[in-house]
Amino acid sequence: MNLRSLLRRLGGNDTINFVLTNHVARNGLTLLMGRISRIRHPWVCRVSIATWRMFTDLDLSDAARTSFDSLHDCFTRALRPGARTVAADPAVLASPSDGIIGACGTVQDGQVLQAKGMPYTLAELLGSAEDAARFSQGSYVTLRLTSAMYHRFHAPHDMVISRVNYISGDSWNVNPPALARVSRLFCRNERAAIHGRLARGGHAIALVPVAAVLVASIRLHFVDVLLHLRYRGPNRIDCQAQARKGQELGWFEHGSTIIVLAPPGFAFCDGIVTGHRVRMGQALLRLPA
C-alpha cells in the first residue's frame, strides 16, 4: 500500500477522521492555514497542492486555469466558460454551488436536521427568531462542499439581497463524522446568513454559508468586507444588491457548507435527496405555482 492509499484509508475511518480534524486547536490551525495558503512561491504552491492531492481527488478539468500562484488561488479557482449550465426555467431555484446533499426536507417546529437524529433550530442558526419564522414549514437543503470541489457560490435566482448577518463562532469540521457526533454543529461554527427576496413572487430566501476547520473565511462580492475569524463587526451588514440567476456571489477559502432556506410552497426538484451530488446551476427547488 502506498502513502496516498494509506492516508485515504485513515481519513476514511470515521473515528480517526473526527479525532484528527477536530481534536486540534481548530481556530489557530485555521488562521495558520490561511497564511500558508496565500504564500506566493512556486515551490510552496507545488508542494501544497501535491499534499492536498494525497488526501482527495482534486479535479481541475473544469477550472478556468490549471496553473496557480498559491494554494489559495487553487482553492478559490474560477470555472472555465460553459463548465456549468444554470437551469433557465424561471419557476426553478438553482443550486448555488456544487455539493453533496447532506440533509433536506421541511422545517418542522422551527427545526431542521444536520444528520439523522441531530436537529438544530433555525432561530439559533440565523441568530434571530424573527428571521427563522419566515421559513416555518418551508424547505431546506444542506449542500456540503468537499475540499476538492469548486468553492464559489452563485445566486439561485434573480433576487435582491437586503442584508448579511455575520455570526462568529468555532471552526468544527463539517464532514459526516463530525455532523454525527457534534450537536448543533452549524450553530456553533462561524457563518453568514444572506437574506434576500426573489424577483419572481417576492419570496424570502436565505443562503447560509458555514465555515469550517481550515476555512473560516468567506468573501462576498456585494459587501466590501472579508468575513473571517478576526472580523469584529458590524454583525449586521445592510445592502441592496441585485443579482441575476447564476451570478457569482462569493466564495469559501476551502470546502464547507451552504444551507438553502425557502418559505412554504416550494417543492423539491427531481433527484434532490440526501446523499446525491449536485452541481451549481442544477434545478434544486420549484417555486410555488
N, C-alpha and C positions, 0 to 999 in steps of 0.2 A: 504494500500500500504506500503510495507516495504522500508527500507532506500535504498537498492540496486535498487529497481524498480524506486524510486523517482529520484535518481541520474542519472539513464539511461534516464529517461524521460526528465529531464532537459538538459542532454547532447544531446538528440535528437532534441531539439529545435534549429534551425539554428542560430537565433539571440542570444540566451543565450550562445550557444556554442562558437560563434565568440567572444562575449564580454569577456567571462570567460578565453578563451585561447589566446587572442591577446591583450586586453587592460590591459596588465600587463608589468612589467619590464622583457621582454622576455629573453634577454641575461643574465641578472642577475639570473633569475629563472632557466635558463638552466644550468648555471655554478653551482648553488646550488644543483640542481637535480643530476648533475654529481657526486658531492661529496657524497651526501646521498646514491646514488645507489651503491657506492663502499664500504660502511661500512660493514665489515665482522663481523657480530654479529647475532647469531641465532634469537634473539628476533626482532631485527630491520628488518632482512630479512623476517621473517614470517609476521610481521605487514605490511611491504611494499607490499608484494605480495598479501596479503589479501585485502588491499586497492585497488590495481590495479584491482583485480577481480571484485570489486564493479562497475567498470566502463566499463568492457569489458569481452568478453567470452574467457578467456585465456585457450587454449587447449595445454597441454603438452604431449599428447599421442604419438607424433612423435619425441619427444626430446630424445637425447642420454641418458639423465638422468633427473630425476624429483626432485632431492634434490640439493639445491643450497646454496652457502656460502653468497651470496649477491644478491640484486635486479639486479645489473649489470650482474651477472652470468646468471640470468634467462633471461634477455633481449637478451643477446648475445649467447644463447644456441645453441649447435650444434645439428644436426639431428642424429637419430639412423640410422645405415646402412640399406639401402633399402627403406627409407622413401620417397624418390623421384626417379622418373625414368627420365633420361635425354634422349631426343629424339636422337636416334642413327643415323638417316639419315644425311649424310654429306652435303646434299643440304638444310638443315634446320638450322636456327638460333634459339637456345633455349632461353626461358625466363631466365634471370639472377637471378630472385628472385620470391618469392611468391608475389602476389599483386592483386589489383583491377585496371583494365584498366580505368584510368581517362580520357584519350584522346588518339586518334591515327588517323593517316591519312598521307597526303602528305605535304611536306614542300612547301608552296606557297609564292612566292615573299620574301623568307627568313623568313617567319613567320610560327609559329605553334600555337596551342591553348592549354591553360591550362584548360579552361572550355568554354562552349558555349558563344560566343561573347567576349571572353577575350584572345586576341592574344598577343604574345610577339615575339621578334626576336631571332633567333639562335645566331646572332653575339653578342648580349648582354648576352645571356645565357652562351656562350662559352668564352666570353671575347676576341673574335678575328673574324674579318670579313673573314679572310683567312680560318680559320677552318670551319666557317659556310658555305662557298662556296662549300666545299666538299660534303655537304648534300643537296644542292639546288635541288629541285624536288625529293628529296629522301623520305624515310619513317621515321616516328617517332612513338614511343609508350611510354606513360607515365604510369608507374606502381606505384601505391600508396600502401605502406605498412601500415597496421593498427598496432596499438600498440601491439595487441595480436599475430601478425603473426611472423613467423620465419624471423629473421632480417639479415641473412647473404646473400651475393650475390656472383654469380659464373660467370665463363666465358661462354658466349653464344655459343662459337665455339672455335676450335683450333685457336689460334691467338698469335701475338706478340704485347705486349703493349710497346709503344715507349715513352710515357710521360704522366704526370698528370699535369693539370693546376688547381691550387687551387685558388679559389676566395672567399675571406672573405665577410661576409655580415651579414644580420639580421637573425632572427630565428622565422619568422612568422609560425603559424600553417599551414600545407599543406592539411588540410581536405577540403571537398567540400564547407562548409560555407565560409571559407577564400578564396578559389580559385574563388568563385563567387563574392567576394567583393574587393579583393586587386589586382589591375592591376599589371602585370609583376611580380607576386609573386616569381616565381622560379628565376628570375633575381635579386631579392633583397636578397634572402637568401644565406647563406654560401653553397658552392658547390665545387665539384672536378670533372673536366672533364677528363675522362680517354680515351686516344686516342690510337688506335692500328690498325692493319691490320689482316684480316683473312688469315689463311694458305691456304685456298681454294680460288683462284681467286685474292688474294691480295686486296680485297675490304676494304676500310676505314670503321672503326666502332668507335662509341663513346658511352660510358656509362657515364651518369652524375648523380651521387648520390647527392641529395639535402637535406641538413639538415633542421631541423625544431625546434620549441619550445620544450625544454626538450631533444633535440637530436642533438646538434651541435658538433658532434664528429664522425669522420669517420676513421676507421682503414683499411689500405691496406697492404696485406701481402708482396707485391713486392717492397714496398719502406719503408725504415726504419725510419718512422716518423708518429706520430699521428696527424691528421689534426683536429683542433678544434678552438674555438673562440679566443684563446690566441696565436695561431700559427702566427708567423711573417715572414715566408718565409724560403727558396725561394718559389715564387709562381709557377714557372715552375720547375718541377722535371723530368729530363730525365732518361730513363731506357731502357733496352732491356730485358723485361721479357716474357718468353714463358709460355703460359697457355693452358692446354688441355680443351676441351669442358666439362663443368660441374665442373671444378676445382674451389675451393673456392678462391675468390679474396679478400674478406674482409667483414666487417660488419658495421652496424649502431649501436649506443648505444641504439636506441629505434626505433619505426616505422618512416618512412619517405617516400621518393620518389626516383625512379630511372627513368631517361629518356633515352631511347634507340634510337640511331640515325643510320640510314643506308643510303647509297647512292642510286641513281636512279637504278631501275631494280629489287629491292626486292619487293616481294608480301606478303600480309598478309595471314597467315595460317587460316584454318577454326576455327571459334569461337573467333577470335581476334577482338572484337568490344567493344566499350565503355560500361563500366558497368560490364563486365564479370570478374570473378575471375580466375586467372591463378596460377599455381604452378611452382616453379623453375624446369627447365628442359623441360617444355611443349613447343611444337613447336610454335614459335612466328612469324617468317618471313622466307620466302623461298628465297634462293639465286637466282640470275639471271641464266638462263639456260646456 
